[in-house]
Amino acid sequence: MLQRTISPIRRRLDRSGIVLSGLCALHCLASIVIVSGLGLGGQFFFHPDIHRIGLAIAVLIAAVAIGWGALRHRRAAPFVVAMTGLSFMGGALAVPHGFEEAVLTIIGVALVSLGHVLNLRKVV
């Protein structure tokens, strides 16, 4: 009975992780276009707290969903891929705002999203 409840919760968390990864990538691309092209919103789009909070949410969702999945299906790939992505996202916080940060973040969110997809495919 408990297992039937757990699987839908984990699926929702993985799907939430995928959606949030997509929104993060969209934020990065929109920030570059809007701030560079129009000169608007730099203080909002590039505020460090947005990136720190986003990383904290990504870590929390990945830890619960992918960690939970790894314990159930005993597959390392979703965990390793997602943690590599989180490392890229963390590395993006260490570089100045701009192209390099966007590239690191987009690589990171793509890998985190892939980790969630792999985790969904290993549902037990």
N, CA, C and O atoms as a printed pandas DataFrame, in Angstrom:
     atom_number atom_name residue_name chain_id  residue_number  x_coord  y_coord  z_coord
0              1         N          MET        A               1    0.814   -1.195    0.000
1              2        CA          MET        A               1    0.000    0.000    0.000
2              3         C          MET        A               1    0.860    1.262    0.000
3              4         O          MET        A               1    0.639    2.173   -0.797
4              5         N          LEU        A               2    1.845    1.307    0.903
5              6        CA          LEU        A               2    2.719    2.473    0.981
6              7         C          LEU        A               2    3.491    2.669   -0.326
7              8         O          LEU        A               2    3.685    3.801   -0.769
8              9         N          GLN        A               3    3.932    1.572   -0.940
9             10        CA          GLN        A               3    4.688    1.665   -2.197
10            11         C          GLN        A               3    3.851    2.303   -3.295
11            12         O          GLN        A               3    4.382    3.053   -4.114
12            13         N          ARG        A               4    2.561    2.020   -3.327
13            14        CA          ARG        A               4    1.700    2.615   -4.356
14            15         C          ARG        A               4    1.588    4.122   -4.173
15            16         O          ARG        A               4    1.435    4.849   -5.154
16            17         N          THR        A               5    1.658    4.597   -2.955
17            18        CA          THR        A               5    1.616    6.028   -2.674
18            19         C          THR        A               5    2.959    6.670   -3.001
19            20         O          THR        A               5    2.998    7.788   -3.514
20            21         N          ILE        A               6    4.038    5.994   -2.715
21            22        CA          ILE        A               6    5.381    6.542   -2.902
22            23         C          ILE        A               6    5.694    6.778   -4.372
23            24         O          ILE        A               6    6.215    7.839   -4.716
24            25         N          SER        A               7    5.401    5.846   -5.233
25            26        CA          SER        A               7    5.737    5.993   -6.647
26            27         C          SER        A               7    5.122    7.238   -7.277
27            28         O          SER        A               7    5.840    7.968   -7.960
28            29         N          PRO        A               8    3.822    7.524   -7.086
29            30        CA          PRO        A               8    3.269    8.751   -7.675
30            31         C          PRO        A               8    3.918   10.029   -7.122
31            32         O          PRO        A               8    4.092   11.003   -7.854
32            33         N          ILE        A               9    4.270   10.023   -5.848
33            34        CA          ILE        A               9    4.927   11.198   -5.265
34            35         C          ILE        A               9    6.288   11.398   -5.919
35            36         O          ILE        A               9    6.638   12.513   -6.304
36            37         N          ARG        A              10    7.050   10.324   -6.045
37            38        CA          ARG        A              10    8.376   10.429   -6.658
38            39         C          ARG        A              10    8.267   10.851   -8.119
39            40         O          ARG        A              10    9.070   11.652   -8.596
40            41         N          ARG        A              11    7.282   10.317   -8.826
41            42        CA          ARG        A              11    7.082   10.718  -10.222
42            43         C          ARG        A              11    6.804   12.217  -10.316
43            44         O          ARG        A              11    7.346   12.905  -11.182
44            45         N          ARG        A              12    5.960   12.712   -9.422
45            46        CA          ARG        A              12    5.652   14.149   -9.431
46            47         C          ARG        A              12    6.897   14.977   -9.142
47            48         O          ARG        A              12    7.114   16.017   -9.764
48            49         N          LEU        A              13    7.701   14.524   -8.210
49            50        CA          LEU        A              13    8.937   15.249   -7.906
50            51         C          LEU        A              13    9.875   15.249   -9.111
51            52         O          LEU        A              13   10.468   16.279   -9.434
52            53         N          ASP        A              14   10.014   14.103   -9.775
53            54        CA          ASP        A              14   10.870   14.052  -10.969
54            55         C          ASP        A              14   10.329   14.968  -12.059
55            56         O          ASP        A              14   11.091   15.693  -12.699
56            57         N          ARG        A              15    9.033   14.939  -12.269
57            58        CA          ARG        A              15    8.435   15.818  -13.283
58            59         C          ARG        A              15    8.610   17.284  -12.907
59            60         O          ARG        A              15    8.866   18.124  -13.770
60            61         N          SER        A              16    8.474   17.587  -11.640
61            62        CA          SER        A              16    8.704   18.968  -11.173
62            63         C          SER        A              16   10.145   19.380  -11.436
63            64         O          SER        A              16   10.405   20.511  -11.845
64            65         N          GLY        A              17   11.077   18.470  -11.205
65            66        CA          GLY        A              17   12.485   18.751  -11.477
66            67         C          GLY        A              17   12.737   19.041  -12.940
67            68         O          GLY        A              17   13.527   19.923  -13.275
68            69         N          ILE        A              18   12.071   18.305  -13.813
69            70        CA          ILE        A              18   12.220   18.522  -15.254
70            71         C          ILE        A              18   11.665   19.891  -15.648
71            72         O          ILE        A              18   12.300   20.637  -16.394
72            73         N          VAL        A              19   10.478   20.210  -15.139
73            74        CA          VAL        A              19    9.858   21.509  -15.449
74            75         C          VAL        A              19   10.719   22.655  -14.920
75            76         O          VAL        A              19   10.962   23.629  -15.632
76            77         N          LEU        A              20   11.177   22.543  -13.683
77            78        CA          LEU        A              20   12.014   23.605  -13.115
78            79         C          LEU        A              20   13.323   23.759  -13.878
79            80         O          LEU        A              20   13.820   24.875  -14.033
80            81         N          SER        A              21   13.885   22.657  -14.355
81            82        CA          SER        A              21   15.108   22.745  -15.162
82            83         C          SER        A              21   14.844   23.520  -16.445
83            84         O          SER        A              21   15.650   24.357  -16.851
84            85         N          GLY        A              22   13.730   23.240  -17.069
85            86        CA          GLY        A              22   13.357   23.969  -18.285
86            87         C          GLY        A              22   13.145   25.449  -18.021
87            88         O          GLY        A              22   13.580   26.294  -18.803
88            89         N          LEU        A              23   12.474   25.764  -16.913
89            90        CA          LEU        A              23   12.256   27.166  -16.555
90            91         C          LEU        A              23   13.576   27.881  -16.262
91            92         O          LEU        A              23   13.741   29.055  -16.593
92            93         N          CYS        A              24   14.491   27.180  -15.652
93            94        CA          CYS        A              24   15.801   27.760  -15.365
94            95         C          CYS        A              24   16.542   28.076  -16.659
95            96         O          CYS        A              24   17.112   29.157  -16.801
96            97         N          ALA        A              25   16.535   27.141  -17.600
97            98        CA          ALA        A              25   17.191   27.375  -18.888
98            99         C          ALA        A              25   16.537   28.548  -19.617
99           100         O          ALA        A              25   17.222   29.379  -20.213
100          101         N          LEU        A              26   15.207   28.607  -19.561
101          102        CA          LEU        A              26   14.484   29.715  -20.183
102          103         C          LEU        A              26   14.863   31.037  -19.517
103          104         O          LEU        A              26   15.041   32.043  -20.204
104          105         N          HIS        A              27   14.988   31.049  -18.206
105          106        CA          HIS        A              27   15.401   32.251  -17.470
106          107         C          HIS        A              27   16.784   32.712  -17.937
107          108         O          HIS        A              27   17.007   33.904  -18.149
108          109         N          CYS        A              28   17.704   31.768  -18.095
109          110        CA          CYS        A              28   19.059   32.129  -18.534
110          111         C          CYS        A              28   19.040   32.766  -19.913
111          112         O          CYS        A              28   19.634   33.821  -20.135
112          113         N          LEU        A              29   18.353   32.113  -20.830
113          114        CA          LEU        A              29   18.312   32.629  -22.200
114          115         C          LEU        A              29   17.570   33.960  -22.279
115          116         O          LEU        A              29   18.017   34.883  -22.960
116          117         N          ALA        A              30   16.438   34.059  -21.584
117          118        CA          ALA        A              30   15.665   35.304  -21.601
118          119         C          ALA        A              30   16.457   36.438  -20.958
119          120         O          ALA        A              30   16.410   37.576  -21.425
120          121         N          SER        A              31   17.176   36.130  -19.898
121          122        CA          SER        A              31   17.979   37.166  -19.232
122          123         C          SER        A              31   18.997   37.759  -20.185
123          124         O          SER        A              31   19.150   38.978  -20.263
124          125         N          ILE        A              32   19.686   36.900  -20.904
125          126        CA          ILE        A              32   20.707   37.387  -21.831
126          127         C          ILE        A              32   20.074   38.235  -22.926
127          128         O          ILE        A              32   20.575   39.312  -23.248
128          129         N          VAL        A              33   18.979   37.755  -23.495
129          130        CA          VAL        A              33   18.324   38.476  -24.587
130          131         C          VAL        A              33   17.731   39.800  -24.100
131          132         O          VAL        A              33   17.938   40.842  -24.722
132          133         N          ILE        A              34   17.001   39.757  -23.001
133          134        CA          ILE        A              34   16.318   40.965  -22.520
134          135         C          ILE        A              34   17.311   41.998  -21.998
135          136         O          ILE        A              34   17.220   43.179  -22.332
136          137         N          VAL        A              35   18.246   41.557  -21.188
137          138        CA          VAL        A              35   19.198   42.516  -20.613
138          139         C          VAL        A              35   20.157   43.032  -21.682
139          140         O          VAL        A              35   20.428   44.231  -21.736
140          141         N          SER        A              36   20.672   42.147  -22.532
141          142        CA          SER        A              36   21.615   42.579  -23.572
142          143         C          SER        A              36   20.917   43.380  -24.663
143          144         O          SER        A              36   21.400   44.428  -25.090
144          145         N          GLY        A              37   19.789   42.873  -25.098
145          146        CA          GLY        A              37   19.096   43.510  -26.219
146          147         C          GLY        A              37   18.352   44.769  -25.848
147          148         O          GLY        A              37   18.363   45.746  -26.597
148          149         N          LEU        A              38   17.704   44.755  -24.698
149          150        CA          LEU        A              38   16.871   45.896  -24.319
150          151         C          LEU        A              38   17.437   46.710  -23.163
151          152         O          LEU        A              38   16.995   47.831  -22.907
152          153         N          GLY        A              39   18.408   46.146  -22.475
153          154        CA          GLY        A              39   18.980   46.851  -21.338
154          155         C          GLY        A              39   18.034   46.959  -20.151
155          156         O          GLY        A              39   18.152   47.871  -19.333
156          157         N          LEU        A              40   17.105   46.033  -20.063
157          158        CA          LEU        A              40   16.100   46.080  -18.994
158          159         C          LEU        A              40   16.266   44.940  -18.003
159          160         O          LEU        A              40   16.634   43.829  -18.383
160          161         N          GLY        A              41   15.998   45.214  -16.745
161          162        CA          GLY        A              41   15.860   44.168  -15.739
162          163         C          GLY        A              41   17.117   43.515  -15.234
163          164         O          GLY        A              41   17.036   42.471  -14.586
164          165         N          GLY        A              42   18.282   44.080  -15.498
165          166        CA          GLY        A              42   19.524   43.463  -15.057
166          167         C          GLY        A              42   19.580   43.235  -13.561
167          168         O          GLY        A              42   20.064   42.199  -13.106
168          169         N          GLN        A              43   19.085   44.198  -12.787
169          170        CA          GLN        A              43   19.114   44.059  -11.334
170          171         C          GLN        A              43   18.207   42.932  -10.856
171          172         O          GLN        A              43   18.448   42.360   -9.793
172          173         N          PHE        A              44   17.172   42.603  -11.620
173          174        CA          PHE        A              44   16.278   41.503  -11.245
174          175         C          PHE        A              44   16.774   40.167  -11.797
175          176         O          PHE        A              44   16.959   39.211  -11.045
176          177         N          PHE        A              45   16.987   40.105  -13.102
177          178        CA          PHE        A              45   17.351   38.841  -13.742
178          179         C          PHE        A              45   18.693   38.297  -13.267
179          180         O          PHE        A              45   18.867   37.084  -13.149
180          181         N          PHE        A              46   19.646   39.194  -12.991
181          182        CA          PHE        A              46   20.976   38.754  -12.614
182          183         C          PHE        A              46   21.225   38.775  -11.107
183          184         O          PHE        A              46   22.358   38.600  -10.657
184          185         N          HIS        A              47   20.183   38.984  -10.345
185          186        CA          HIS        A              47   20.351   39.038   -8.882
186          187         C          HIS        A              47   20.859   37.682   -8.385
187          188         O          HIS        A              47   20.263   36.654   -8.707
188          189         N          PRO        A              48   21.946   37.660   -7.608
189          190        CA          PRO        A              48   22.529   36.390   -7.148
190          191         C          PRO        A              48   21.570   35.519   -6.336
191          192         O          PRO        A              48   21.674   34.293   -6.361
192          193         N          ASP        A              49   20.639   36.147   -5.618
193          194        CA          ASP        A              49   19.709   35.341   -4.814
194          195         C          ASP        A              49   18.825   34.444   -5.664
195          196         O          ASP        A              49   18.482   33.340   -5.242
196          197         N          ILE        A              50   18.451   34.898   -6.850
197          198        CA          ILE        A              50   17.629   34.066   -7.743
198          199         C          ILE        A              50   18.374   32.778   -8.057
199          200         O          ILE        A              50   17.787   31.696   -8.043
200          201         N          HIS        A              51   19.659   32.892   -8.339
201          202        CA          HIS        A              51   20.450   31.717   -8.701
202          203         C          HIS        A              51   20.702   30.818   -7.490
203          204         O          HIS        A              51   20.652   29.594   -7.607
204          205         N          ARG        A              52   20.965   31.406   -6.357
205          206        CA          ARG        A              52   21.184   30.598   -5.140
206          207         C          ARG        A              52   19.918   29.850   -4.741
207          208         O          ARG        A              52   19.969   28.666   -4.409
208          209         N          ILE        A              53   18.789   30.538   -4.775
209          210        CA          ILE        A              53   17.511   29.901   -4.412
210          211         C          ILE        A              53   17.174   28.806   -5.420
211          212         O          ILE        A              53   16.732   27.722   -5.040
212          213         N          GLY        A              54   17.380   29.089   -6.699
213          214        CA          GLY        A              54   17.122   28.076   -7.731
214          215         C          GLY        A              54   17.969   26.833   -7.530
215          216         O          GLY        A              54   17.478   25.713   -7.666
216          217         N          LEU        A              55   19.237   27.026   -7.206
217          218        CA          LEU        A              55   20.114   25.880   -6.954
218          219         C          LEU        A              55   19.659   25.111   -5.722
219          220         O          LEU        A              55   19.663   23.880   -5.723
220          221         N          ALA        A              56   19.269   25.822   -4.673
221          222        CA          ALA        A              56   18.801   25.153   -3.451
222          223         C          ALA        A              56   17.559   24.315   -3.730
223          224         O          ALA        A              56   17.443   23.193   -3.236
224          225         N          ILE        A              57   16.631   24.851   -4.519
225          226        CA          ILE        A              57   15.419   24.094   -4.868
226          227         C          ILE        A              57   15.780   22.878   -5.711
227          228         O          ILE        A              57   15.250   21.789   -5.493
228          229         N          ALA        A              58   16.682   23.061   -6.677
229          230        CA          ALA        A              58   17.101   21.941   -7.527
230          231         C          ALA        A              58   17.759   20.842   -6.706
231          232         O          ALA        A              58   17.499   19.658   -6.922
232          233         N          VAL        A              59   18.615   21.235   -5.760
233          234        CA          VAL        A              59   19.285   20.253   -4.904
234          235         C          VAL        A              59   18.264   19.501   -4.061
235          236         O          VAL        A              59   18.344   18.279   -3.931
236          237         N          LEU        A              60   17.314   20.215   -3.494
237          238        CA          LEU        A              60   16.300   19.587   -2.646
238          239         C          LEU        A              60   15.455   18.580   -3.427
239          240         O          LEU        A              60   15.279   17.441   -2.995
240          241         N          ILE        A              61   14.936   19.006   -4.575
241          242        CA          ILE        A              61   14.093   18.107   -5.373
242          243         C          ILE        A              61   14.901   16.918   -5.879
243          244         O          ILE        A              61   14.423   15.784   -5.832
244          245         N          ALA        A              62   16.115   17.160   -6.360
245          246        CA          ALA        A              62   16.946   16.055   -6.856
246          247         C          ALA        A              62   17.316   15.095   -5.730
247          248         O          ALA        A              62   17.300   13.878   -5.915
248          249         N          ALA        A              63   17.646   15.641   -4.571
249          250        CA          ALA        A              63   18.028   14.775   -3.455
250          251         C          ALA        A              63   16.893   13.843   -3.077
251          252         O          ALA        A              63   17.110   12.651   -2.857
252          253         N          VAL        A              64   15.689   14.378   -3.000
253          254        CA          VAL        A              64   14.549   13.553   -2.602
254          255         C          VAL        A              64   14.164   12.588   -3.721
255          256         O          VAL        A              64   14.117   11.377   -3.506
256          257         N          ALA        A              65   13.887   13.117   -4.913
257          258        CA          ALA        A              65   13.381   12.272   -6.003
258          259         C          ALA        A              65   14.419   11.278   -6.511
259          260         O          ALA        A              65   14.133   10.088   -6.634
260          261         N          ILE        A              66   15.608   11.757   -6.803
261          262        CA          ILE        A              66   16.623   10.875   -7.391
262          263         C          ILE        A              66   17.255    9.990   -6.326
263          264         O          ILE        A              66   17.552    8.822   -6.577
264          265         N          GLY        A              67   17.457   10.545   -5.144
265          266        CA          GLY        A              67   17.966    9.716   -4.049
266          267         C          GLY        A              67   17.003    8.593   -3.706
267          268         O          GLY        A              67   17.413    7.450   -3.506
268          269         N          TRP        A              68   15.727    8.925   -3.640
269          270        CA          TRP        A              68   14.669    7.949   -3.382
270          271         C          TRP        A              68   14.656    6.885   -4.482
271          272         O          TRP        A              68   14.564    5.687   -4.214
272          273         N          GLY        A              69   14.751    7.360   -5.730
273          274        CA          GLY        A              69   14.770    6.418   -6.849
274          275         C          GLY        A              69   15.978    5.503   -6.810
275          276         O          GLY        A              69   15.862    4.307   -7.077
276          277         N          ALA        A              70   17.138    6.056   -6.479
277          278        CA          ALA        A              70   18.361    5.249   -6.418
278          279         C          ALA        A              70   18.252    4.161   -5.358
279          280         O          ALA        A              70   18.741    3.046   -5.541
280          281         N          LEU        A              71   17.611    4.497   -4.261
281          282        CA          LEU        A              71   17.415    3.486   -3.217
282          283         C          LEU        A              71   16.467    2.378   -3.677
283          284         O          LEU        A              71   16.623    1.222   -3.284
284          285         N          ARG        A              72   15.493    2.729   -4.501
285          286        CA          ARG        A              72   14.513    1.745   -4.976
286          287         C          ARG        A              72   15.049    0.886   -6.124
287          288         O          ARG        A              72   14.988   -0.342   -6.070
288          289         N          HIS        A              73   15.570    1.537   -7.152
289          290        CA          HIS        A              73   15.948    0.769   -8.349
290          291         C          HIS        A              73   17.426    0.412   -8.410
291          292         O          HIS        A              73   17.842   -0.310   -9.316
292          293         N          ARG        A              74   18.219    0.893   -7.480
293          294        CA          ARG        A              74   19.646    0.537   -7.366
294          295         C          ARG        A              74   20.442    0.830   -8.640
295          296         O          ARG        A              74   21.379    0.105   -8.974
296          297         N          ARG        A              75   20.067    1.882   -9.337
297          298        CA          ARG        A              75   20.790    2.306  -10.537
298          299         C          ARG        A              75   21.520    3.605  -10.222
299          300         O          ARG        A              75   20.926    4.537   -9.680
300          301         N          ALA        A              76   22.786    3.669  -10.555
301          302        CA          ALA        A              76   23.596    4.843  -10.244
302          303         C          ALA        A              76   23.470    5.952  -11.290
303          304         O          ALA        A              76   23.680    7.122  -10.970
304          305         N          ALA        A              77   23.133    5.606  -12.523
305          306        CA          ALA        A              77   23.162    6.586  -13.616
306          307         C          ALA        A              77   22.323    7.835  -13.353
307          308         O          ALA        A              77   22.834    8.939  -13.538
308          309         N          PRO        A              78   21.052    7.719  -12.929
309          310        CA          PRO        A              78   20.288    8.951  -12.681
310          311         C          PRO        A              78   20.944    9.840  -11.625
311          312         O          PRO        A              78   20.977   11.062  -11.769
312          313         N          PHE        A              79   21.458    9.232  -10.582
313          314        CA          PHE        A              79   22.100    9.973   -9.495
314          315         C          PHE        A              79   23.372   10.665   -9.985
315          316         O          PHE        A              79   23.577   11.850   -9.721
316          317         N          VAL        A              80   24.216    9.933  -10.689
317          318        CA          VAL        A              80   25.493   10.483  -11.162
318          319         C          VAL        A              80   25.252   11.617  -12.160
319          320         O          VAL        A              80   25.904   12.659  -12.081
320          321         N          VAL        A              81   24.326   11.424  -13.091
321          322        CA          VAL        A              81   24.034   12.462  -14.092
322          323         C          VAL        A              81   23.487   13.713  -13.416
323          324         O          VAL        A              81   23.920   14.823  -13.727
324          325         N          ALA        A              82   22.541   13.547  -12.496
325          326        CA          ALA        A              82   21.949   14.704  -11.821
326          327         C          ALA        A              82   22.977   15.435  -10.947
327          328         O          ALA        A              82   23.010   16.665  -10.930
328          329         N          MET        A              83   23.802   14.692  -10.234
329          330        CA          MET        A              83   24.802   15.344   -9.381
330          331         C          MET        A              83   25.848   16.078  -10.206
331          332         O          MET        A              83   26.346   17.122   -9.784
332          333         N          THR        A              84   26.184   15.553  -11.365
333          334        CA          THR        A              84   27.093   16.262  -12.268
334          335         C          THR        A              84   26.450   17.575  -12.706
335          336         O          THR        A              84   27.105   18.616  -12.744
336          337         N          GLY        A              85   25.167   17.512  -13.032
337          338        CA          GLY        A              85   24.443   18.727  -13.414
338          339         C          GLY        A              85   24.400   19.745  -12.293
339          340         O          GLY        A              85   24.594   20.938  -12.527
340          341         N          LEU        A              86   24.145   19.283  -11.072
341          342        CA          LEU        A              86   24.130   20.201   -9.932
342          343         C          LEU        A              86   25.507   20.822   -9.709
343          344         O          LEU        A              86   25.612   21.970   -9.278
344          345         N          SER        A              87   26.554   20.069  -10.002
345          346        CA          SER        A              87   27.917   20.609   -9.895
346          347         C          SER        A              87   28.141   21.732  -10.905
347          348         O          SER        A              87   28.748   22.753  -10.582
348          349         N          PHE        A              88   27.651   21.539  -12.121
349          350        CA          PHE        A              88   27.752   22.599  -13.133
350          351         C          PHE        A              88   26.972   23.833  -12.683
351          352         O          PHE        A              88   27.444   24.961  -12.829
352          353         N          MET        A              89   25.775   23.611  -12.134
353          354        CA          MET        A              89   24.967   24.736  -11.662
354          355         C          MET        A              89   25.678   25.473  -10.527
355          356         O          MET        A              89   25.673   26.703  -10.478
356          357         N          GLY        A              90   26.284   24.721   -9.623
357          358        CA          GLY        A              90   27.050   25.341   -8.545
358          359         C          GLY        A              90   28.246   26.102   -9.076
359          360         O          GLY        A              90   28.562   27.188   -8.590
360          361         N          GLY        A              91   28.917   25.535  -10.077
361          362        CA          GLY        A              91   30.050   26.209  -10.701
362          363         C          GLY        A              91   29.652   27.517  -11.364
363          364         O          GLY        A              91   30.443   28.460  -11.411
364          365         N          ALA        A              92   28.431   27.578  -11.874
365          366        CA          ALA        A              92   27.947   28.800  -12.513
366          367         C          ALA        A              92   27.850   29.951  -11.517
367          368         O          ALA        A              92   27.952   31.117  -11.899
368          369         N          LEU        A              93   27.655   29.624  -10.242
369          370        CA          LEU        A              93   27.602   30.674   -9.217
370          371         C          LEU        A              93   28.978   31.295   -8.972
371          372         O          LEU        A              93   29.082   32.393   -8.424
372          373         N          ALA        A              94   30.024   30.592   -9.378
373          374        CA          ALA        A              94   31.386   31.053   -9.103
374          375         C          ALA        A              94   31.963   31.932  -10.213
375          376         O          ALA        A              94   33.039   32.507  -10.048
376          377         N          VAL        A              95   31.268   32.038  -11.328
377          378        CA          VAL        A              95   31.772   32.873  -12.426
378          379         C          VAL        A              95   30.922   34.142  -12.527
379          380         O          VAL        A              95   29.782   34.169  -12.063
380          381         N          PRO        A              96   31.479   35.188  -13.133
381          382        CA          PRO        A              96   30.689   36.421  -13.291
382          383         C          PRO        A              96   29.472   36.183  -14.200
383          384         O          PRO        A              96   29.463   35.271  -15.027
384          385         N          HIS        A              97   28.458   37.020  -14.022
385          386        CA          HIS        A              97   27.269   36.924  -14.874
386          387         C          HIS        A              97   27.665   37.118  -16.323
387          388         O          HIS        A              97   28.552   37.909  -16.645
388          389         N          GLY        A              98   26.999   36.391  -17.179
389          390        CA          GLY        A              98   27.267   36.530  -18.601
390          391         C          GLY        A              98   27.224   35.190  -19.299
391          392         O          GLY        A              98   26.587   34.241  -18.843
392          393         N          PHE        A              99   27.913   35.144  -20.405
393          394        CA          PHE        A              99   27.879   33.976  -21.273
394          395         C          PHE        A              99   28.348   32.711  -20.569
395          396         O          PHE        A              99   27.694   31.673  -20.666
396          397         N          GLU        A             100   29.475   32.784  -19.861
397          398        CA          GLU        A             100   30.025   31.595  -19.197
398          399         C          GLU        A             100   29.051   31.043  -18.158
399          400         O          GLU        A             100   28.854   29.832  -18.055
400          401         N          GLU        A             101   28.447   31.948  -17.394
401          402        CA          GLU        A             101   27.477   31.517  -16.386
402          403         C          GLU        A             101   26.285   30.831  -17.045
403          404         O          GLU        A             101   25.821   29.791  -16.578
404          405         N          ALA        A             102   25.801   31.414  -18.121
405          406        CA          ALA        A             102   24.645   30.839  -18.818
406          407         C          ALA        A             102   24.969   29.455  -19.374
407          408         O          ALA        A             102   24.156   28.536  -19.272
408          409         N          VAL        A             103   26.147   29.309  -19.957
409          410        CA          VAL        A             103   26.539   28.013  -20.519
410          411         C          VAL        A             103   26.630   26.957  -19.422
411          412         O          VAL        A             103   26.105   25.855  -19.579
412          413         N          LEU        A             104   27.293   27.286  -18.314
413          414        CA          LEU        A             104   27.408   26.328  -17.206
414          415         C          LEU        A             104   26.036   25.963  -16.642
415          416         O          LEU        A             104   25.764   24.800  -16.347
416          417         N          THR        A             105   25.184   26.963  -16.498
417          418        CA          THR        A             105   23.854   26.712  -15.943
418          419         C          THR        A             105   23.021   25.857  -16.886
419          420         O          THR        A             105   22.354   24.924  -16.439
420          421         N          ILE        A             106   23.047   26.150  -18.159
421          422        CA          ILE        A             106   22.240   25.389  -19.119
422          423         C          ILE        A             106   22.733   23.945  -19.213
423          424         O          ILE        A             106   21.920   23.023  -19.283
424          425         N          ILE        A             107   24.038   23.738  -19.215
425          426        CA          ILE        A             107   24.568   22.372  -19.174
426          427         C          ILE        A             107   24.089   21.686  -17.900
427          428         O          ILE        A             107   23.645   20.538  -17.933
428          429         N          GLY        A             108   24.182   22.393  -16.783
429          430        CA          GLY        A             108   23.762   21.830  -15.502
430          431         C          GLY        A             108   22.299   21.441  -15.469
431          432         O          GLY        A             108   21.960   20.327  -15.069
432          433         N          VAL        A             109   21.423   22.353  -15.888
433          434        CA          VAL        A             109   19.992   22.031  -15.823
434          435         C          VAL        A             109   19.624   20.937  -16.815
435          436         O          VAL        A             109   18.714   20.150  -16.557
436          437         N          ALA        A             110   20.320   20.880  -17.943
437          438        CA          ALA        A             110   20.060   19.791  -18.898
438          439         C          ALA        A             110   20.421   18.441  -18.276
439          440         O          ALA        A             110   19.687   17.466  -18.432
440          441         N          LEU        A             111   21.551   18.388  -17.575
441          442        CA          LEU        A             111   21.959   17.136  -16.931
442          443         C          LEU        A             111   21.042   16.765  -15.768
443          444         O          LEU        A             111   20.716   15.592  -15.586
444          445         N          VAL        A             112   20.626   17.755  -14.982
445          446        CA          VAL        A             112   19.690   17.464  -13.887
446          447         C          VAL        A             112   18.379   16.937  -14.457
447          448         O          VAL        A             112   17.822   15.962  -13.951
448          449         N          SER        A             113   17.898   17.575  -15.497
449          450        CA          SER        A             113   16.665   17.121  -16.136
450          451         C          SER        A             113   16.818   15.701  -16.676
451          452         O          SER        A             113   15.918   14.876  -16.514
452          453         N          LEU        A             114   17.946   15.412  -17.311
453          454        CA          LEU        A             114   18.211   14.063  -17.814
454          455         C          LEU        A             114   18.238   13.059  -16.666
455          456         O          LEU        A             114   17.726   11.948  -16.803
456          457         N          GLY        A             115   18.827   13.438  -15.545
457          458        CA          GLY        A             115   18.824   12.566  -14.370
458          459         C          GLY        A             115   17.415   12.232  -13.921
459          460         O          GLY        A             115   17.127   11.088  -13.570
460          461         N          HIS        A             116   16.526   13.232  -13.928
461          462        CA          HIS        A             116   15.126   12.996  -13.559
462          463         C          HIS        A             116   14.436   12.086  -14.576
463          464         O          HIS        A             116   13.654   11.214  -14.200
464          465         N          VAL        A             117   14.725   12.288  -15.864
465          466        CA          VAL        A             117   14.133   11.424  -16.906
466          467         C          VAL        A             117   14.600    9.984  -16.709
467          468         O          VAL        A             117   13.790    9.057  -16.750
468          469         N          LEU        A             118   15.887    9.796  -16.499
469          470        CA          LEU        A             118   16.415    8.449  -16.260
470          471         C          LEU        A             118   15.787    7.833  -15.015
471          472         O          LEU        A             118   15.494    6.637  -14.991
472          473         N          ASN        A             119   15.585    8.635  -13.995
473          474        CA          ASN        A             119   14.979    8.161  -12.757
474          475         C          ASN        A             119   13.530    7.736  -13.003
475          476         O          ASN        A             119   13.078    6.729  -12.458
476          477         N          LEU        A             120   12.809    8.492  -13.813
477          478        CA          LEU        A             120   11.427    8.122  -14.140
478          479         C          LEU        A             120   11.357    6.802  -14.897
479          480         O          LEU        A             120   10.426    6.018  -14.709
480          481         N          ARG        A             121   12.328    6.566  -15.736
481          482        CA          ARG        A             121   12.330    5.320  -16.519
482          483         C          ARG        A             121   12.686    4.102  -15.675
483          484         O          ARG        A             121   12.455    2.969  -16.097
484          485         N          LYS        A             122   13.243    4.322  -14.496
485          486        CA          LYS        A             122   13.640    3.223  -13.623
486          487         C          LYS        A             122   12.649    3.019  -12.487
487          488         O          LYS        A             122   12.978    2.373  -11.492
488          489         N          VAL        A             123   11.446    3.557  -12.619
489          490        CA          VAL        A             123   10.428    3.426  -11.557
490          491         C          VAL        A             123   10.163    1.959  -11.274
491          492         O          VAL        A             123    9.919    1.171  -12.188
492          493         N          VAL        A             124   10.213    1.602  -10.004
493          494        CA          VAL        A             124    9.943    0.214   -9.589
494          495         C          VAL        A             124    8.652    0.180   -8.845
495          496         O          VAL        A             124    8.224   -0.885   -8.400
